[in-house]
Amino acid sequence: MEMRHKLRDITQNDLKVLNEKLGFEVSPSYSNFLLTNNNGGQPIENTFRKFDENNKLLNEVGVNVFLGIDENLTCDLYHNSIILSDRIPSDLLPIAHDGIGNVICIGTGKDNFEKIFIWYDNERDLDESPSYRDVEFLSDSFNEFINGLGQEDI
């Protein structure tokens, strides 16, 4: 995947440290993406379109930046997981921002492993516990998600 702006290169050891900090292993598909795609950054192909079975457009989601392992905390996956831990369901890991406050997440639980969701920041009351009320399913896998990205400025 081609990136406009790339994060620093990482190693398997960087991923090991991230997994230890998170307390679980980042999904194999996202780990591979980080290792082979410059550890995240701003993709040129940055728009995911979700269609129904009749090819009707249901949603269009922009990807401003994929999170990775970085000193810039805005783009750091671990930092974002801590900041959002009391806002998104605990079985979701933030992996990208859409540029307008919403967060693209990958499932980490038994029932949603590697599925991709978007969490809508503006849908939740500040005193409300995290729930799936603010979450929309996007794709069955990370690879399906990135293969569905098209080029359109957001």
Biotite code that builds the C-alpha atoms (Angstrom):
import biotite.structure as struc

atoms = struc.array([
    struc.Atom([0.000, 0.000, 0.000], chain_id="A", res_id=1, res_name="MET", atom_name="CA", element="C"),
    struc.Atom([1.357, 3.378, -0.962], chain_id="A", res_id=2, res_name="GLU", atom_name="CA", element="C"),
    struc.Atom([1.483, 6.041, 1.747], chain_id="A", res_id=3, res_name="MET", atom_name="CA", element="C"),
    struc.Atom([1.649, 9.834, 1.485], chain_id="A", res_id=4, res_name="ARG", atom_name="CA", element="C"),
    struc.Atom([3.375, 10.089, 4.836], chain_id="A", res_id=5, res_name="HIS", atom_name="CA", element="C"),
    struc.Atom([5.006, 7.077, 6.439], chain_id="A", res_id=6, res_name="LYS", atom_name="CA", element="C"),
    struc.Atom([5.887, 6.244, 10.005], chain_id="A", res_id=7, res_name="LEU", atom_name="CA", element="C"),
    struc.Atom([9.313, 4.896, 10.959], chain_id="A", res_id=8, res_name="ARG", atom_name="CA", element="C"),
    struc.Atom([10.329, 1.351, 10.026], chain_id="A", res_id=9, res_name="ASP", atom_name="CA", element="C"),
    struc.Atom([9.729, -1.258, 12.730], chain_id="A", res_id=10, res_name="ILE", atom_name="CA", element="C"),
    struc.Atom([11.006, -4.731, 13.548], chain_id="A", res_id=11, res_name="THR", atom_name="CA", element="C"),
    struc.Atom([9.521, -7.916, 14.958], chain_id="A", res_id=12, res_name="GLN", atom_name="CA", element="C"),
    struc.Atom([10.954, -6.816, 18.311], chain_id="A", res_id=13, res_name="ASN", atom_name="CA", element="C"),
    struc.Atom([8.974, -3.548, 18.139], chain_id="A", res_id=14, res_name="ASP", atom_name="CA", element="C"),
    struc.Atom([5.806, -5.634, 17.620], chain_id="A", res_id=15, res_name="LEU", atom_name="CA", element="C"),
    struc.Atom([6.764, -7.894, 20.527], chain_id="A", res_id=16, res_name="LYS", atom_name="CA", element="C"),
    struc.Atom([7.114, -4.862, 22.811], chain_id="A", res_id=17, res_name="VAL", atom_name="CA", element="C"),
    struc.Atom([3.757, -3.491, 21.594], chain_id="A", res_id=18, res_name="LEU", atom_name="CA", element="C"),
    struc.Atom([2.035, -6.823, 22.264], chain_id="A", res_id=19, res_name="ASN", atom_name="CA", element="C"),
    struc.Atom([3.522, -6.930, 25.771], chain_id="A", res_id=20, res_name="GLU", atom_name="CA", element="C"),
    struc.Atom([2.311, -3.392, 26.484], chain_id="A", res_id=21, res_name="LYS", atom_name="CA", element="C"),
    struc.Atom([-1.184, -4.175, 25.161], chain_id="A", res_id=22, res_name="LEU", atom_name="CA", element="C"),
    struc.Atom([-1.391, -7.496, 27.026], chain_id="A", res_id=23, res_name="GLY", atom_name="CA", element="C"),
    struc.Atom([-2.399, -9.402, 23.867], chain_id="A", res_id=24, res_name="PHE", atom_name="CA", element="C"),
    struc.Atom([-1.096, -9.976, 20.365], chain_id="A", res_id=25, res_name="GLU", atom_name="CA", element="C"),
    struc.Atom([-2.078, -7.583, 17.604], chain_id="A", res_id=26, res_name="VAL", atom_name="CA", element="C"),
    struc.Atom([-3.838, -9.565, 14.881], chain_id="A", res_id=27, res_name="SER", atom_name="CA", element="C"),
    struc.Atom([-1.554, -11.293, 12.364], chain_id="A", res_id=28, res_name="PRO", atom_name="CA", element="C"),
    struc.Atom([-2.970, -9.330, 9.429], chain_id="A", res_id=29, res_name="SER", atom_name="CA", element="C"),
    struc.Atom([-2.437, -5.939, 11.075], chain_id="A", res_id=30, res_name="TYR", atom_name="CA", element="C"),
    struc.Atom([1.016, -6.947, 12.368], chain_id="A", res_id=31, res_name="SER", atom_name="CA", element="C"),
    struc.Atom([1.991, -7.963, 8.837], chain_id="A", res_id=32, res_name="ASN", atom_name="CA", element="C"),
    struc.Atom([0.605, -4.674, 7.513], chain_id="A", res_id=33, res_name="PHE", atom_name="CA", element="C"),
    struc.Atom([2.746, -2.711, 9.982], chain_id="A", res_id=34, res_name="LEU", atom_name="CA", element="C"),
    struc.Atom([5.876, -4.654, 9.089], chain_id="A", res_id=35, res_name="LEU", atom_name="CA", element="C"),
    struc.Atom([5.400, -4.477, 5.318], chain_id="A", res_id=36, res_name="THR", atom_name="CA", element="C"),
    struc.Atom([3.733, -1.070, 4.851], chain_id="A", res_id=37, res_name="ASN", atom_name="CA", element="C"),
    struc.Atom([6.071, 1.290, 6.645], chain_id="A", res_id=38, res_name="ASN", atom_name="CA", element="C"),
    struc.Atom([4.326, 0.914, 9.990], chain_id="A", res_id=39, res_name="ASN", atom_name="CA", element="C"),
    struc.Atom([1.203, 2.828, 8.968], chain_id="A", res_id=40, res_name="GLY", atom_name="CA", element="C"),
    struc.Atom([0.811, 6.448, 7.959], chain_id="A", res_id=41, res_name="GLY", atom_name="CA", element="C"),
    struc.Atom([-1.449, 8.334, 5.549], chain_id="A", res_id=42, res_name="GLN", atom_name="CA", element="C"),
    struc.Atom([-2.632, 6.120, 2.686], chain_id="A", res_id=43, res_name="PRO", atom_name="CA", element="C"),
    struc.Atom([-3.078, 7.446, -0.843], chain_id="A", res_id=44, res_name="ILE", atom_name="CA", element="C"),
    struc.Atom([-6.005, 5.056, -1.350], chain_id="A", res_id=45, res_name="GLU", atom_name="CA", element="C"),
    struc.Atom([-7.996, 6.332, 1.597], chain_id="A", res_id=46, res_name="ASN", atom_name="CA", element="C"),
    struc.Atom([-11.709, 5.685, 1.097], chain_id="A", res_id=47, res_name="THR", atom_name="CA", element="C"),
    struc.Atom([-13.577, 2.496, 1.995], chain_id="A", res_id=48, res_name="PHE", atom_name="CA", element="C"),
    struc.Atom([-17.030, 2.037, 0.535], chain_id="A", res_id=49, res_name="ARG", atom_name="CA", element="C"),
    struc.Atom([-19.480, -0.412, 2.078], chain_id="A", res_id=50, res_name="LYS", atom_name="CA", element="C"),
    struc.Atom([-22.188, -1.785, -0.233], chain_id="A", res_id=51, res_name="PHE", atom_name="CA", element="C"),
    struc.Atom([-25.240, -3.948, 0.382], chain_id="A", res_id=52, res_name="ASP", atom_name="CA", element="C"),
    struc.Atom([-26.053, -7.136, -1.551], chain_id="A", res_id=53, res_name="GLU", atom_name="CA", element="C"),
    struc.Atom([-27.685, -5.016, -4.317], chain_id="A", res_id=54, res_name="ASN", atom_name="CA", element="C"),
    struc.Atom([-24.531, -2.915, -4.702], chain_id="A", res_id=55, res_name="ASN", atom_name="CA", element="C"),
    struc.Atom([-26.185, 0.074, -3.035], chain_id="A", res_id=56, res_name="LYS", atom_name="CA", element="C"),
    struc.Atom([-23.705, 2.301, -1.209], chain_id="A", res_id=57, res_name="LEU", atom_name="CA", element="C"),
    struc.Atom([-24.339, 2.074, 2.538], chain_id="A", res_id=58, res_name="LEU", atom_name="CA", element="C"),
    struc.Atom([-21.379, 4.005, 3.893], chain_id="A", res_id=59, res_name="ASN", atom_name="CA", element="C"),
    struc.Atom([-18.204, 5.722, 2.832], chain_id="A", res_id=60, res_name="GLU", atom_name="CA", element="C"),
    struc.Atom([-15.391, 5.897, 5.366], chain_id="A", res_id=61, res_name="VAL", atom_name="CA", element="C"),
    struc.Atom([-12.186, 7.868, 4.959], chain_id="A", res_id=62, res_name="GLY", atom_name="CA", element="C"),
    struc.Atom([-8.861, 6.797, 6.405], chain_id="A", res_id=63, res_name="VAL", atom_name="CA", element="C"),
    struc.Atom([-6.729, 9.775, 7.366], chain_id="A", res_id=64, res_name="ASN", atom_name="CA", element="C"),
    struc.Atom([-3.972, 7.784, 9.089], chain_id="A", res_id=65, res_name="VAL", atom_name="CA", element="C"),
    struc.Atom([-3.241, 4.165, 9.981], chain_id="A", res_id=66, res_name="PHE", atom_name="CA", element="C"),
    struc.Atom([-1.826, 3.890, 13.494], chain_id="A", res_id=67, res_name="LEU", atom_name="CA", element="C"),
    struc.Atom([1.501, 2.217, 14.129], chain_id="A", res_id=68, res_name="GLY", atom_name="CA", element="C"),
    struc.Atom([4.414, 2.286, 16.538], chain_id="A", res_id=69, res_name="ILE", atom_name="CA", element="C"),
    struc.Atom([5.678, 5.840, 16.638], chain_id="A", res_id=70, res_name="ASP", atom_name="CA", element="C"),
    struc.Atom([7.118, 8.554, 18.854], chain_id="A", res_id=71, res_name="GLU", atom_name="CA", element="C"),
    struc.Atom([4.390, 10.876, 17.551], chain_id="A", res_id=72, res_name="ASN", atom_name="CA", element="C"),
    struc.Atom([1.658, 9.933, 20.023], chain_id="A", res_id=73, res_name="LEU", atom_name="CA", element="C"),
    struc.Atom([-1.098, 11.019, 17.634], chain_id="A", res_id=74, res_name="THR", atom_name="CA", element="C"),
    struc.Atom([-0.124, 8.127, 15.336], chain_id="A", res_id=75, res_name="CYS", atom_name="CA", element="C"),
    struc.Atom([0.905, 5.614, 18.018], chain_id="A", res_id=76, res_name="ASP", atom_name="CA", element="C"),
    struc.Atom([-1.343, 2.566, 18.300], chain_id="A", res_id=77, res_name="LEU", atom_name="CA", element="C"),
    struc.Atom([-0.617, 1.894, 21.974], chain_id="A", res_id=78, res_name="TYR", atom_name="CA", element="C"),
    struc.Atom([-1.137, 5.513, 23.012], chain_id="A", res_id=79, res_name="HIS", atom_name="CA", element="C"),
    struc.Atom([-4.457, 5.637, 21.143], chain_id="A", res_id=80, res_name="ASN", atom_name="CA", element="C"),
    struc.Atom([-5.593, 2.372, 22.751], chain_id="A", res_id=81, res_name="SER", atom_name="CA", element="C"),
    struc.Atom([-4.960, 3.867, 26.222], chain_id="A", res_id=82, res_name="ILE", atom_name="CA", element="C"),
    struc.Atom([-6.621, 7.207, 25.429], chain_id="A", res_id=83, res_name="ILE", atom_name="CA", element="C"),
    struc.Atom([-9.708, 5.486, 23.981], chain_id="A", res_id=84, res_name="LEU", atom_name="CA", element="C"),
    struc.Atom([-9.924, 2.599, 26.475], chain_id="A", res_id=85, res_name="SER", atom_name="CA", element="C"),
    struc.Atom([-12.839, 4.136, 28.375], chain_id="A", res_id=86, res_name="ASP", atom_name="CA", element="C"),
    struc.Atom([-14.653, 5.162, 25.193], chain_id="A", res_id=87, res_name="ARG", atom_name="CA", element="C"),
    struc.Atom([-14.654, 2.175, 22.824], chain_id="A", res_id=88, res_name="ILE", atom_name="CA", element="C"),
    struc.Atom([-15.652, -1.444, 23.594], chain_id="A", res_id=89, res_name="PRO", atom_name="CA", element="C"),
    struc.Atom([-12.814, -3.394, 25.206], chain_id="A", res_id=90, res_name="SER", atom_name="CA", element="C"),
    struc.Atom([-12.673, -5.979, 22.395], chain_id="A", res_id=91, res_name="ASP", atom_name="CA", element="C"),
    struc.Atom([-11.822, -3.344, 19.782], chain_id="A", res_id=92, res_name="LEU", atom_name="CA", element="C"),
    struc.Atom([-8.353, -1.982, 19.054], chain_id="A", res_id=93, res_name="LEU", atom_name="CA", element="C"),
    struc.Atom([-8.036, 1.401, 17.313], chain_id="A", res_id=94, res_name="PRO", atom_name="CA", element="C"),
    struc.Atom([-6.006, 1.093, 14.104], chain_id="A", res_id=95, res_name="ILE", atom_name="CA", element="C"),
    struc.Atom([-6.868, 4.258, 12.153], chain_id="A", res_id=96, res_name="ALA", atom_name="CA", element="C"),
    struc.Atom([-8.485, 7.687, 12.324], chain_id="A", res_id=97, res_name="HIS", atom_name="CA", element="C"),
    struc.Atom([-10.875, 9.041, 9.724], chain_id="A", res_id=98, res_name="ASP", atom_name="CA", element="C"),
    struc.Atom([-9.808, 12.664, 10.185], chain_id="A", res_id=99, res_name="GLY", atom_name="CA", element="C"),
    struc.Atom([-13.067, 13.884, 11.730], chain_id="A", res_id=100, res_name="ILE", atom_name="CA", element="C"),
    struc.Atom([-12.881, 12.222, 15.152], chain_id="A", res_id=101, res_name="GLY", atom_name="CA", element="C"),
    struc.Atom([-14.090, 8.708, 14.382], chain_id="A", res_id=102, res_name="ASN", atom_name="CA", element="C"),
    struc.Atom([-11.881, 5.666, 14.846], chain_id="A", res_id=103, res_name="VAL", atom_name="CA", element="C"),
    struc.Atom([-11.487, 2.562, 12.703], chain_id="A", res_id=104, res_name="ILE", atom_name="CA", element="C"),
    struc.Atom([-10.958, -0.483, 14.902], chain_id="A", res_id=105, res_name="CYS", atom_name="CA", element="C"),
    struc.Atom([-10.063, -4.132, 14.550], chain_id="A", res_id=106, res_name="ILE", atom_name="CA", element="C"),
    struc.Atom([-11.795, -6.772, 16.635], chain_id="A", res_id=107, res_name="GLY", atom_name="CA", element="C"),
    struc.Atom([-9.704, -8.604, 19.219], chain_id="A", res_id=108, res_name="THR", atom_name="CA", element="C"),
    struc.Atom([-12.388, -10.807, 20.788], chain_id="A", res_id=109, res_name="GLY", atom_name="CA", element="C"),
    struc.Atom([-13.441, -14.354, 20.097], chain_id="A", res_id=110, res_name="LYS", atom_name="CA", element="C"),
    struc.Atom([-16.563, -13.341, 18.157], chain_id="A", res_id=111, res_name="ASP", atom_name="CA", element="C"),
    struc.Atom([-15.152, -10.350, 16.264], chain_id="A", res_id=112, res_name="ASN", atom_name="CA", element="C"),
    struc.Atom([-11.478, -11.274, 15.730], chain_id="A", res_id=113, res_name="PHE", atom_name="CA", element="C"),
    struc.Atom([-9.951, -9.299, 12.829], chain_id="A", res_id=114, res_name="GLU", atom_name="CA", element="C"),
    struc.Atom([-13.316, -7.829, 11.790], chain_id="A", res_id=115, res_name="LYS", atom_name="CA", element="C"),
    struc.Atom([-13.223, -4.110, 11.055], chain_id="A", res_id=116, res_name="ILE", atom_name="CA", element="C"),
    struc.Atom([-15.523, -1.537, 12.651], chain_id="A", res_id=117, res_name="PHE", atom_name="CA", element="C"),
    struc.Atom([-15.864, 2.212, 12.871], chain_id="A", res_id=118, res_name="ILE", atom_name="CA", element="C"),
    struc.Atom([-16.545, 3.850, 16.223], chain_id="A", res_id=119, res_name="TRP", atom_name="CA", element="C"),
    struc.Atom([-18.426, 7.137, 15.960], chain_id="A", res_id=120, res_name="TYR", atom_name="CA", element="C"),
    struc.Atom([-17.138, 9.631, 18.507], chain_id="A", res_id=121, res_name="ASP", atom_name="CA", element="C"),
    struc.Atom([-20.053, 12.049, 18.262], chain_id="A", res_id=122, res_name="ASN", atom_name="CA", element="C"),
    struc.Atom([-22.677, 9.372, 19.014], chain_id="A", res_id=123, res_name="GLU", atom_name="CA", element="C"),
    struc.Atom([-21.713, 8.770, 22.654], chain_id="A", res_id=124, res_name="ARG", atom_name="CA", element="C"),
    struc.Atom([-22.591, 10.730, 25.771], chain_id="A", res_id=125, res_name="ASP", atom_name="CA", element="C"),
    struc.Atom([-19.500, 11.469, 27.853], chain_id="A", res_id=126, res_name="LEU", atom_name="CA", element="C"),
    struc.Atom([-20.878, 9.737, 30.945], chain_id="A", res_id=127, res_name="ASP", atom_name="CA", element="C"),
    struc.Atom([-21.945, 6.633, 29.010], chain_id="A", res_id=128, res_name="GLU", atom_name="CA", element="C"),
    struc.Atom([-20.017, 3.350, 29.192], chain_id="A", res_id=129, res_name="SER", atom_name="CA", element="C"),
    struc.Atom([-18.509, 2.036, 25.947], chain_id="A", res_id=130, res_name="PRO", atom_name="CA", element="C"),
    struc.Atom([-20.984, 0.054, 23.866], chain_id="A", res_id=131, res_name="SER", atom_name="CA", element="C"),
    struc.Atom([-21.596, -1.160, 20.350], chain_id="A", res_id=132, res_name="TYR", atom_name="CA", element="C"),
    struc.Atom([-24.346, 1.449, 19.985], chain_id="A", res_id=133, res_name="ARG", atom_name="CA", element="C"),
    struc.Atom([-21.663, 3.776, 18.637], chain_id="A", res_id=134, res_name="ASP", atom_name="CA", element="C"),
    struc.Atom([-20.019, 1.141, 16.419], chain_id="A", res_id=135, res_name="VAL", atom_name="CA", element="C"),
    struc.Atom([-20.728, 0.092, 12.848], chain_id="A", res_id=136, res_name="GLU", atom_name="CA", element="C"),
    struc.Atom([-19.435, -3.078, 11.205], chain_id="A", res_id=137, res_name="PHE", atom_name="CA", element="C"),
    struc.Atom([-17.408, -2.416, 8.044], chain_id="A", res_id=138, res_name="LEU", atom_name="CA", element="C"),
    struc.Atom([-15.738, -5.638, 6.867], chain_id="A", res_id=139, res_name="SER", atom_name="CA", element="C"),
    struc.Atom([-15.044, -9.258, 7.762], chain_id="A", res_id=140, res_name="ASP", atom_name="CA", element="C"),
    struc.Atom([-11.263, -8.850, 7.806], chain_id="A", res_id=141, res_name="SER", atom_name="CA", element="C"),
    struc.Atom([-8.476, -6.309, 7.728], chain_id="A", res_id=142, res_name="PHE", atom_name="CA", element="C"),
    struc.Atom([-7.314, -7.577, 4.334], chain_id="A", res_id=143, res_name="ASN", atom_name="CA", element="C"),
    struc.Atom([-10.833, -7.144, 2.930], chain_id="A", res_id=144, res_name="GLU", atom_name="CA", element="C"),
    struc.Atom([-10.852, -3.614, 4.333], chain_id="A", res_id=145, res_name="PHE", atom_name="CA", element="C"),
    struc.Atom([-7.536, -2.512, 2.821], chain_id="A", res_id=146, res_name="ILE", atom_name="CA", element="C"),
    struc.Atom([-8.309, -4.247, -0.481], chain_id="A", res_id=147, res_name="ASN", atom_name="CA", element="C"),
    struc.Atom([-11.540, -2.211, -0.543], chain_id="A", res_id=148, res_name="GLY", atom_name="CA", element="C"),
    struc.Atom([-9.790, 1.138, -0.190], chain_id="A", res_id=149, res_name="LEU", atom_name="CA", element="C"),
    struc.Atom([-9.998, 3.440, -3.193], chain_id="A", res_id=150, res_name="GLY", atom_name="CA", element="C"),
    struc.Atom([-8.372, 6.741, -3.975], chain_id="A", res_id=151, res_name="GLN", atom_name="CA", element="C"),
    struc.Atom([-10.357, 9.780, -3.043], chain_id="A", res_id=152, res_name="GLU", atom_name="CA", element="C"),
    struc.Atom([-9.245, 12.754, -1.000], chain_id="A", res_id=153, res_name="ASP", atom_name="CA", element="C"),
    struc.Atom([-10.924, 13.120, 2.365], chain_id="A", res_id=154, res_name="ILE", atom_name="CA", element="C"),
])
